[in-house]
């Protein structure tokens, strides 16, 4: 049996996805004197679902989402999905070290799609994706 204060759960909920607190309270076995009790298996399931690693997006996913906001999406036959996953595996530090490779990937894909491309702008977008992923990862760590 695990227990957590209601106050701690409410604070964590401010940084978790919508519906977090409802799901946590539904999974609890009882609430008593400001404490919320969980069976071990329910607690492990919640920990896994709401872990920082699971909630934070890697730099590849952030870059993918940024490009999606301007109408650039994964298409059949492109290497975007594999490259997004590679960037997520690398993490922020390795993406920074490999920024020229990533910029070249974007240049290749822009040429394949007959889109205009400037390496300077590509580099700025990749740096923004890395910095956003870093911030999200830090925020996720603070709330666990």
C-alpha positions as CSV (number, residue, x, y, z in Angstrom):
1,X,0.0,0.0,0.0
2,X,1.3,3.5,-1.0
3,X,0.1,6.8,0.3
4,X,0.5,10.4,-0.9
5,X,-0.9,13.6,0.6
6,X,-3.8,15.2,-1.2
7,X,-1.8,18.5,-1.2
8,X,1.1,16.9,-3.1
9,X,-1.3,15.4,-5.7
10,X,-3.0,18.8,-6.2
11,X,0.4,20.5,-6.7
12,X,1.5,17.8,-9.2
13,X,-1.8,18.1,-11.1
14,X,-0.9,21.7,-12.0
15,X,1.9,20.3,-14.2
16,X,0.3,17.2,-15.5
17,X,-2.1,16.6,-18.4
18,X,-5.8,17.4,-18.0
19,X,-7.7,14.6,-16.2
20,X,-4.6,13.6,-14.1
21,X,-6.2,14.3,-10.7
22,X,-9.5,12.6,-11.6
23,X,-7.7,9.5,-12.8
24,X,-5.4,9.4,-9.7
25,X,-8.4,9.7,-7.3
26,X,-10.3,7.1,-9.2
27,X,-7.3,4.7,-8.9
28,X,-7.0,5.3,-5.2
29,X,-8.3,2.7,-2.7
30,X,-9.3,5.3,-0.1
31,X,-8.9,8.9,1.1
32,X,-8.4,9.5,4.7
33,X,-7.2,12.5,6.9
34,X,-5.5,14.3,3.9
35,X,-3.9,11.1,2.6
36,X,-4.7,9.2,-0.6
37,X,-4.0,5.4,-0.5
38,X,-3.2,3.2,-3.5
39,X,-2.7,-0.5,-4.0
40,X,0.9,-1.1,-5.1
41,X,-0.1,-2.2,-8.7
42,X,-2.3,0.9,-9.2
43,X,0.4,3.2,-7.9
44,X,3.0,1.6,-10.3
45,X,0.6,2.0,-13.2
46,X,0.1,5.7,-12.4
47,X,3.9,6.3,-11.9
48,X,4.6,4.7,-15.3
49,X,1.9,6.6,-17.1
50,X,2.8,10.0,-15.6
51,X,6.6,9.7,-15.4
52,X,8.7,12.6,-16.6
53,X,10.2,10.6,-19.4
54,X,6.7,9.7,-20.7
55,X,5.3,13.2,-20.4
56,X,8.2,15.1,-21.8
57,X,8.7,15.2,-25.6
58,X,12.1,14.7,-27.1
59,X,13.7,17.2,-29.4
60,X,12.6,15.2,-32.5
61,X,9.0,15.3,-31.4
62,X,9.2,19.0,-30.6
63,X,10.7,19.7,-34.0
64,X,8.0,17.5,-35.7
65,X,5.3,19.5,-33.8
66,X,6.8,22.8,-34.7
67,X,6.9,21.9,-38.4
68,X,3.4,20.6,-38.2
69,X,2.1,24.0,-37.1
70,X,3.2,25.4,-40.5
71,X,1.7,22.6,-42.5
72,X,4.8,20.3,-42.9
73,X,3.8,16.8,-41.9
74,X,5.2,13.3,-42.3
75,X,4.4,11.9,-45.8
76,X,4.6,8.3,-47.0
77,X,8.1,7.5,-48.2
78,X,9.8,10.3,-46.3
79,X,12.4,9.6,-43.5
80,X,10.8,12.1,-41.1
81,X,9.5,9.5,-38.6
82,X,12.8,7.7,-38.4
83,X,14.7,10.9,-38.0
84,X,12.3,12.2,-35.3
85,X,12.9,8.9,-33.4
86,X,16.7,9.2,-33.9
87,X,16.6,12.8,-32.5
88,X,14.6,11.6,-29.5
89,X,17.1,8.7,-28.9
90,X,20.0,11.1,-29.1
91,X,18.4,13.6,-26.6
92,X,19.1,17.3,-26.4
93,X,22.9,17.2,-26.0
94,X,23.6,14.8,-28.9
95,X,21.1,16.7,-31.1
96,X,23.1,19.9,-30.3
97,X,26.4,18.0,-31.2
98,X,24.7,16.7,-34.4
99,X,22.9,19.9,-35.4
100,X,24.6,20.1,-38.8
101,X,23.4,16.6,-39.6
102,X,19.8,17.5,-38.6
103,X,20.0,20.7,-40.7
104,X,21.1,18.6,-43.7
105,X,18.2,16.2,-43.2
106,X,15.8,19.2,-43.2
107,X,17.5,20.6,-46.4
108,X,17.2,17.2,-48.1
109,X,13.5,16.9,-47.2
110,X,12.8,20.5,-48.3
111,X,14.4,19.7,-51.7
112,X,12.3,16.5,-52.0
113,X,9.1,18.5,-51.3
114,X,10.3,21.4,-53.5
115,X,10.1,23.8,-50.6
116,X,12.4,26.8,-50.1
117,X,15.1,26.3,-47.4
118,X,17.7,28.3,-45.7
119,X,20.2,26.5,-43.5
120,X,20.4,29.4,-41.1
121,X,16.6,29.3,-40.5
122,X,16.7,25.5,-40.2
123,X,19.5,25.7,-37.6
124,X,17.4,28.3,-35.6
125,X,14.4,26.0,-35.7
126,X,16.4,23.0,-34.5
127,X,17.9,25.0,-31.7
128,X,14.5,26.2,-30.6
129,X,13.2,22.5,-30.6
130,X,16.2,21.5,-28.5
131,X,15.7,24.3,-26.0
132,X,11.9,23.6,-25.8
133,X,12.6,19.9,-25.2
134,X,15.1,20.8,-22.4
135,X,12.6,23.1,-20.7
136,X,9.9,20.5,-20.8
137,X,12.2,17.8,-19.4
138,X,13.2,20.1,-16.6
139,X,9.6,21.0,-15.8
140,X,8.6,17.3,-15.8
141,X,11.5,16.5,-13.3
142,X,10.3,19.2,-11.0
143,X,6.8,17.8,-10.7
144,X,7.5,14.1,-10.0
